[in-house]
Amino acid sequence: MKKYLILLFALPLFAGLENLQLQKALKLLEEKNLELKVSRFEAQMRAYEAQAAKGHHFGKLDVTVSGMRSNDAGNVFGFKLASREATFGDFGFSEFLSPLGQAIYDASQDIPPQDMSGLLAVQPGDLNYPEARNHFQTKFSYMLPLYTGGKLTEYGRITESMHQMSLFDTKQLRNEKIFQTKKAFYDISLVENYIGNLSKILNNINRLENIVSTMKKEGYAQNIDLLEVQARKAEALSMYNQAKLNRDLAYQFLSFLLNTEVTSIERISDIAPIPNIDPKNIEAKNIDIQKAMLGEKIADMAVGVEAANFLPTVGAFAEYGSADDKFLNEFKQKDSYTVGVQLQWNLFSGGTDYANLEKAKVNRLKVQSQVALAKSGINLKAKKLETEIRSKDADVKSYQKQLQFARKVYENYQGRYQEGMVSISDVLIKQSKELEMLLKLLTVKNDRNTKVFELNCLLNSCNI
């Protein structure tokens, strides 16, 4: 019994959202859409890249701690020098001073001097075969760029601009997802309206089927008339089922966009309102134009980067550390430092730097042309979409009138069929015209709404 109660209370947790409103759906989109999350992470990464580029202005401080042990003569002598512990004994003076002292003593006693030339050929064992020694060294190194010809500054500006570009990409993706969410709501509302109309048509066909069946029993209709009505009923039923499948698919897509299961929505008008078009604001608001203008700035910065290759770079460095045969032993007593400045200037590169600079300049001209093309192209597209929407509006009104007329004609022919004035084929032809107008009206409304949403995104007016 407890299991059944737990299941009963848990069912609402697994149920999808019902009667979801458009505004709430847009808020869910903002919070849960996975593509938007990925895009925001990408923008965040670009922000850190910009921060890292700025950090190069402050230089780099490293600490290096090394521990070694060696009996190599050069290493051991170097270790002692670094530890400030080298003595004359390390040079083998113990083997040099004894013969030298004997020679000095003999000279003081008026003893004839011996041949000392062999002394220089002595290989001191203390120097050549030292005992193994430990060596621990701790060193702090700081390097600072003083002048780079503006290259670091331009790199910082470029990475910051790339961050801005990623924000534009995120905003553009957000507009696209809002467009898709709104379109899903309008599509569902539109197909619900379509399903409702198909239900009425099916009811009419059912009534017609009953009329034909009754007339057949009375001998006023033939079996072929009934079969013809049933065939039309099967066609309408197929359209009805297909419409429901399309509605289910729209709900699945909406659930994917919101990353949340949605079972029903609060229906809205199946005609999306046309946004106000201000030609003066198109260039200021359109994201593609803003991205193109930012790309022009980046191209200009790239020219500055290439021009910096003709200028010298100057950097400063400083090192401070200490070494001993024991880790951090007598650090202050044995410390040392090194400071310096370095200038590097490339005087010849075989024309490579010049070619790269000219390439950057040409790319800047290309981007400038792309900006002009984007501005004119976006304005043209906005005017085209507005014209197409107006044309679709006229089509919607026309098909609505034709649908109303087709329904009246069908009702008239149904009455005339009962009076024996027309055949069942004539009635079904008129009923087929009603289905045709209904389908055309659905299609033109869907096309119109799509163009309205495209225009909204073009104007960057897909706001929540």
KANORFEN-V213665 format. One record per run of one state. SS is the DSSP state (2 for helix, 1 for strand, 0 for the rest). FROM is the first residue (numbers start at 0). LEN is the number of residues. Records with the same first field share a line. If there is no record, write none. Layout:
SS->FROM-LEN ; FROM-LEN
//
This chain:
0->0-1 ; 14-2 ; 17-2 ; 20-1 ; 32-1 ; 58-1 ; 70-2 ; 82-5 ; 91-2 ; 108-8 ; 121-3 ; 128-4 ; 147-3 ; 217-5 ; 258-3 ; 262-2 ; 265-13 ; 285-1 ; 310-2 ; 324-10 ; 344-7 ; 418-5 ; 458-6
2->1-13 ; 21-11 ; 33-25 ; 72-10 ; 87-4 ; 93-15 ; 116-5 ; 124-4 ; 150-67 ; 222-36 ; 278-7 ; 286-24 ; 351-67 ; 423-35
1->16-1 ; 19-1 ; 59-11 ; 132-15 ; 261-1 ; 264-1 ; 312-12 ; 334-10
//
